[in-house]
Amino acid sequence: MQISSNFEELANKDAKYQGTRVRYSDVKILEPVAPSKVINFGWTYAEHARETGGKANLKEPFLFLKPATCLIPNGANIILPSSDLTKQVEMEGEVALVIGKRGKNIKQEEALDYVFGCTIFNDVTARDLTKKDPQFTRGKGFDTFGPLGPWIVTGIDPTNLRIITTLNDKVVQEGNTNEMSLSIPYLISWVSQVMTLEPGDILATGSPSGSCPMQSGDVVSVEVENIGKLINYVA
């Protein structure tokens, strides 16, 4: 199931149960939102920028987009492309913001008012391609390269959330959004000067250091404080 993209209306109404019950095993839980665009900020954590050959402590955001076709839900498979295309696919655990109302030229002091809630994102990346190509579209844009979920949590502060990514139960990434070199309100304000933010849009806020290659058969889990775990399987 998917949450309505009309977040402004949803936020002003109480949930109403209609009495229908189904077994969890009988349903497929999809991504919690269907965005018009998936906006990504790169190198927002200095150590991750250094380990991937990027620029640490940016004065202005490094921006790229991922296609909506990359999105998969919690529990789904990350499908590795052919080795003819890429030989180094890595995970990047991130906090993702879900925009709740339309915004353009948003002021920093009002930026968090445009956030409906937070969820978890895995910015799966073909690292060899992002290092080779002049821009990130191919290395970031393969189908299944955008695990998202498992749900949206409202009413939490996105500027101070701990992130832990594990690969086969081994911790490989650990950080906190309070370590970002550019603040979340600034990122929202800045990107709204470039493009109009629409309800349901995803803003992936960047990844701490520790990104590493994944192989077929691996299990990757991204856990974010006060949200939960996003678990996916590599195939």
C-alpha positions in Angstrom: 0.0 0.0 0.0 1.1 3.6 -0.5 0.4 6.7 1.5 -1.6 9.3 -0.4 0.5 12.0 -2.0 -1.9 14.6 -0.7 0.1 15.1 2.5 -1.4 18.5 3.4 -4.9 16.9 3.5 -3.6 13.8 5.2 -1.8 15.8 7.9 -5.1 17.6 8.8 -7.2 14.5 9.2 -7.3 11.7 11.8 -6.9 8.2 10.5 -10.2 6.2 10.2 -10.3 2.5 10.3 -12.8 0.8 8.0 -12.8 -2.7 9.7 -11.0 -4.6 7.0 -8.2 -6.9 8.1 -5.7 -8.9 6.1 -2.8 -11.1 6.9 0.6 -9.4 6.7 1.9 -12.4 4.7 -0.9 -11.9 2.1 0.1 -8.4 1.1 3.1 -6.7 -0.5 4.2 -3.6 1.2 5.3 -1.0 -1.4 7.5 2.1 -1.0 5.7 4.5 1.4 5.4 7.3 -1.2 5.4 7.8 -4.9 7.5 10.9 -5.5 7.6 13.1 -8.5 11.4 13.3 -8.1 14.1 11.8 -5.9 16.5 14.6 -5.0 19.9 13.6 -3.6 22.6 15.6 -1.9 26.2 14.2 -2.1 29.2 14.6 0.1 27.3 16.2 3.0 29.5 14.2 5.4 33.2 15.2 5.1 34.6 11.7 5.6 32.4 10.1 3.0 33.4 12.8 0.5 37.1 12.0 1.2 36.6 8.3 0.8 34.8 8.6 -2.5 37.1 11.2 -4.0 34.6 14.1 -3.5 35.0 17.5 -2.0 34.7 17.7 1.8 33.1 20.6 3.7 31.3 22.0 0.6 30.2 25.6 0.6 27.3 24.8 -1.7 25.4 21.5 -2.1 26.4 18.8 -4.6 23.1 17.9 -6.2 21.9 15.0 -8.4 18.7 13.2 -9.1 17.7 9.6 -9.3 14.8 8.3 -11.4 11.7 7.1 -9.6 12.1 3.7 -11.4 15.1 3.0 -9.0 12.8 2.8 -6.0 12.1 -0.5 -4.2 10.4 -1.2 -0.8 11.7 -2.8 2.3 12.4 -6.5 1.8 12.9 -6.3 -1.9 16.0 -7.3 -3.9 18.7 -5.0 -5.0 19.6 -6.4 -8.4 23.2 -6.1 -9.4 23.7 -5.1 -13.0 25.8 -7.2 -15.4 29.5 -7.1 -14.6 30.0 -5.8 -18.1 28.3 -2.6 -16.9 29.7 -2.2 -13.3 32.0 -4.2 -11.0 31.6 -2.1 -7.8 28.1 -1.6 -6.4 28.0 0.0 -2.9 25.4 0.9 -0.3 24.9 4.4 1.2 22.5 4.6 4.2 20.7 7.9 4.5 17.9 9.8 6.2 15.3 10.8 3.6 12.9 13.7 4.0 9.4 13.5 2.5 8.1 16.9 1.4 4.6 17.7 2.7 3.5 20.8 0.8 4.4 22.6 -2.4 7.3 25.1 -1.9 9.4 27.4 -4.0 12.1 29.8 -2.6 11.6 28.5 0.9 13.3 30.5 3.7 15.7 28.5 5.9 13.8 29.4 9.1 10.6 27.9 7.5 12.2 24.9 5.8 11.3 22.2 8.3 7.6 23.3 8.0 7.7 21.8 4.5 8.7 18.3 5.7 5.9 15.8 6.2 8.1 13.2 7.8 11.2 11.1 7.6 12.0 7.7 6.2 15.2 5.7 5.2 16.9 5.6 1.9 19.7 3.5 0.5 21.5 5.4 -2.2 22.9 2.3 -4.0 25.8 3.4 -6.2 27.9 1.9 -8.9 31.1 3.5 -7.6 33.3 2.7 -10.6 30.8 4.5 -12.8 30.4 7.6 -10.7 34.2 8.0 -10.6 34.4 7.6 -14.4 31.4 9.5 -15.7 31.3 13.3 -15.7 27.9 13.1 -13.8 26.2 10.6 -11.6 23.1 9.6 -13.5 24.2 6.2 -14.8 26.0 5.2 -11.6 23.1 6.1 -9.4 20.1 5.4 -11.7 19.9 1.6 -12.2 16.6 0.0 -11.4 16.4 -1.2 -7.7 19.2 1.3 -6.7 16.8 3.2 -4.4 15.5 1.2 -1.5 13.1 3.3 0.5 11.0 2.8 3.6 9.8 0.9 5.5 7.5 3.8 6.5 7.3 7.5 7.1 7.6 8.8 10.6 6.2 12.3 11.4 7.0 14.6 14.3 10.7 13.9 14.6 13.7 16.2 14.2 15.7 15.2 11.1 18.7 17.3 12.2 19.8 14.9 14.9 19.3 11.3 13.9 21.7 8.4 14.2 22.3 6.2 11.2 23.8 2.7 11.3 24.3 0.6 8.1 25.2 -3.1 8.4 26.3 -5.6 5.8 25.6 -9.2 6.8 25.1 -7.9 10.4 28.5 -6.2 10.4 28.4 -2.4 11.0 30.0 -0.6 8.1 28.5 2.9 8.4 27.7 4.9 11.5 27.0 8.6 11.8 24.5 11.3 12.8 22.7 14.0 10.7 24.1 16.5 13.2 27.5 15.8 11.6 26.5 17.1 8.2 28.6 19.9 6.7 25.5 21.6 5.4 22.3 21.9 7.5 19.1 20.2 6.5 17.1 23.6 6.5 19.8 25.1 4.3 19.6 22.1 1.8 15.8 22.4 1.6 15.9 26.2 1.1 18.8 25.9 -1.4 17.2 23.3 -3.6 13.8 25.1 -3.6 15.5 28.0 -5.4 16.4 25.5 -8.2 13.2 23.5 -8.5 9.7 23.6 -7.0 9.3 21.0 -4.3 6.0 19.0 -4.6 4.2 16.9 -1.9 5.7 13.4 -1.8 9.1 14.5 -3.2 12.1 12.7 -1.6 15.2 14.6 -0.4 18.0 12.1 0.4 20.3 13.9 2.7 23.6 12.1 2.1 25.6 9.3 3.6 28.2 8.9 6.4 31.5 7.3 5.6 32.0 3.5 5.3 30.3 2.8 2.0 31.6 -0.6 0.7 30.9 -3.1 -2.1 28.0 -5.5 -2.0 27.9 -9.0 -3.5 25.0 -11.3 -4.5 23.7 -13.0 -1.4 24.4 -10.1 0.9 21.9 -8.5 3.3 22.1 -4.8 3.8 20.3 -3.0 6.6 20.0 0.7 7.2 18.8 1.7 10.7 17.8 5.2 11.6 17.1 6.3 15.2 13.3 6.8 15.8 12.4 5.5 12.4 13.3 1.8 12.2 15.2 -0.5 9.7 15.3 -0.7 6.0 16.4 -4.2 5.0 17.1 -5.4 1.5 18.8 -8.4 -0.2 21.4 -8.3 -2.9 20.8 -10.6 -5.9 
